[in-house]
Amino acid sequence: MRRGGYTPRFVTPSARILCLALFLTGCAGPPPAAPGPPSGVAHWMADRGTVRALRDFLYAGYALRLARERPEEFAGEEGSLAERLGRAREGLREALRAAGANPTALGDDAALLREAHAGIRRGGRYALCFGADADSFSVLRVAARDLPREVRLFGTAHRYRLTVFDEVLALDYPAYRAERLGLPPTRQAATYARNGEVRVDRAAAREVGERLFLPHLAELERSARLARDDRAFLALAERPLAELLMLTKAALRWRSLEPLWGTVSARPRAEQLARFVDDYAQRAELRAVAEQREAARICPDPEAPLDAEARARLFLLGSLSAMIHGEPLGALADVVALAAVGLRSGAQAPHLRAAKRLVAELAAAVRRGEGSPRADALAFARLARAEPEALRALARALYRAHAEE
């Protein structure tokens, strides 16, 4: 269950929109601008129809991109997908004209995307969110915007503005790709900007509950029972480290969510899901706020760029802060899950490198004797069964050491 990860910044979208437009234009040449009167409605705002047309346009481009990435699975489909993109392009152009956009401003793909973005920004009902993938973005429905919030972290008040989304209207490419291929969800339930905004995506939390929590309760509980016995970990001592991490993660995850499940297990599924979403969103919000606070402390200028090492340090400190100030079992499960992903994939993204480092440091802190496969396996057994206050104490010690670097 993926809950954490590096929190992408929300940036001025013009450059990202241009990148996506260049990608889409490379798929099929844009037709000439549709005929029509040269005037549009001043300050027009995007409606639901505009957003649906934008989604169709994005997904047509994503489908072609996925087919080119995995030609063995989509052999012979590129031509039909290119035609689909052309139809979606015309559909978006017509939707923008119907909403009041100036027809003369709807020439190429970059212009279509700029107009769609402008209409969404003016309306305020929807938001465009840009993550790590430069060629895509997501569109979310806004449930609440700029709510003032305050939380105390390390004895001082941290203030931020909270925006809440309750529906995803268009996925970015990584999320679309994961959904099409049946992979785990990639969307994060909470992200932050260095200008003081925190965004909580309840739709992402709902997806995790529907796909990764409720259908796998028996597996999580079974892993937690296995983890009570050192032999389950020793059996994995000579196996790849990622397998030890996955057992540790599952045990921590179940222990973290068991109190919630005890209160809703007899309730209707809809209520179970709603309670999970509330719990998940609250934890994710704290995790994002913790990292945002570290970013403000380490780099007070929100416009200054952060290199890979800075982003890794922010993830590490934010994760430790979330363990200290929130629910440590779940926060540690997030980090362990990401460390396993990093080991299995070999990816070197800053948050994956930081997760592997943090997990290694926590295991070393509870290891007895010299490092060895057996000693490491038993160290992970101790982490999987550690009491919340013991984990908080470990996190405090590591936080102090890293904050002073």
JOMORA-V406759 format. One record per residue. N is the residue number from 1. RES is the residue in one small letter. BURIAL is 1 if it has 24 or more other ideal C-beta (glycine too) atoms within 12 Angstrom, else 0. Layout:
n->[N N]
res->[RES RES]
burial->[BURIAL BURIAL]
This chain:
n->[1 2 3 4 5 6 7 8 9 10 11 12 13 14 15 16 17 18 19 20 21 22 23 24 25 26 27 28 29 30 31 32 33 34 35 36 37 38 39 40 41 42 43 44 45 46 47 48 49 50 51 52 53 54 55 56 57 58 59 60 61 62 63 64 65 66 67 68 69 70 71 72 73 74 75 76 77 78 79 80 81 82 83 84 85 86 87 88 89 90 91 92 93 94 95 96 97 98 99 100 101 102 103 104 105 106 107 108 109 110 111 112 113 114 115 116 117 118 119 120 121 122 123 124 125 126 127 128 129 130 131 132 133 134 135 136 137 138 139 140 141 142 143 144 145 146 147 148 149 150 151 152 153 154 155 156 157 158 159 160 161 162 163 164 165 166 167 168 169 170 171 172 173 174 175 176 177 178 179 180 181 182 183 184 185 186 187 188 189 190 191 192 193 194 195 196 197 198 199 200 201 202 203 204 205 206 207 208 209 210 211 212 213 214 215 216 217 218 219 220 221 222 223 224 225 226 227 228 229 230 231 232 233 234 235 236 237 238 239 240 241 242 243 244 245 246 247 248 249 250 251 252 253 254 255 256 257 258 259 260 261 262 263 264 265 266 267 268 269 270 271 272 273 274 275 276 277 278 279 280 281 282 283 284 285 286 287 288 289 290 291 292 293 294 295 296 297 298 299 300 301 302 303 304 305 306 307 308 309 310 311 312 313 314 315 316 317 318 319 320 321 322 323 324 325 326 327 328 329 330 331 332 333 334 335 336 337 338 339 340 341 342 343 344 345 346 347 348 349 350 351 352 353 354 355 356 357 358 359 360 361 362 363 364 365 366 367 368 369 370 371 372 373 374 375 376 377 378 379 380 381 382 383 384 385 386 387 388 389 390 391 392 393 394 395 396 397 398 399 400 401 402 403 404 405]
res->[m r r g g y t p r f v t p s a r i l c l a l f l t g c a g p p p a a p g p p s g v a h w m a d r g t v r a l r d f l y a g y a l r l a r e r p e e f a g e e g s l a e r l g r a r e g l r e a l r a a g a n p t a l g d d a a l l r e a h a g i r r g g r y a l c f g a d a d s f s v l r v a a r d l p r e v r l f g t a h r y r l t v f d e v l a l d y p a y r a e r l g l p p t r q a a t y a r n g e v r v d r a a a r e v g e r l f l p h l a e l e r s a r l a r d d r a f l a l a e r p l a e l l m l t k a a l r w r s l e p l w g t v s a r p r a e q l a r f v d d y a q r a e l r a v a e q r e a a r i c p d p e a p l d a e a r a r l f l l g s l s a m i h g e p l g a l a d v v a l a a v g l r s g a q a p h l r a a k r l v a e l a a a v r r g e g s p r a d a l a f a r l a r a e p e a l r a l a r a l y r a h a e e]
burial->[1 1 1 1 1 1 1 1 1 1 1 0 1 0 0 1 1 1 1 1 1 0 1 1 1 0 1 1 0 1 0 0 1 1 0 0 0 0 0 0 0 0 0 1 1 1 1 0 0 1 1 1 1 1 1 1 1 1 1 1 1 1 1 1 1 1 1 0 0 0 0 0 0 0 0 0 0 0 0 0 1 1 0 1 1 1 0 1 1 1 1 1 1 1 1 1 1 1 1 1 1 1 1 0 1 1 1 1 1 1 1 1 1 1 1 1 1 1 1 1 1 0 1 0 1 1 1 1 1 1 1 1 1 0 1 1 1 1 1 1 1 1 0 0 0 0 0 0 1 0 1 0 1 0 0 0 0 1 0 1 0 1 1 1 1 1 1 1 1 1 1 1 1 1 1 1 1 1 1 0 0 0 0 1 1 1 1 1 1 1 1 1 1 1 0 1 1 1 1 1 1 1 1 1 1 1 1 1 1 0 1 1 1 1 0 0 1 0 0 1 0 0 1 1 0 1 1 0 0 0 0 1 1 1 0 1 1 0 0 0 1 1 1 1 1 1 1 1 1 1 1 1 1 1 1 1 1 0 0 1 1 0 0 1 0 0 0 0 0 0 0 1 1 0 1 1 1 1 1 1 1 1 1 1 1 1 1 1 1 1 1 1 1 1 1 1 0 1 0 0 0 0 0 0 0 1 0 0 0 1 1 1 1 1 1 1 1 1 1 1 1 1 1 1 1 1 1 1 1 1 1 1 1 1 1 1 1 1 1 1 1 1 1 0 0 0 0 0 0 1 1 1 1 1 1 1 1 1 1 1 1 1 1 0 1 1 0 0 0 0 0 0 0 0 0 1 1 1 1 1 1 1 1 1 1 1 0 0 0 0 1 1 0 1 1 0 0 1 1 0 0 1 1 0 0]
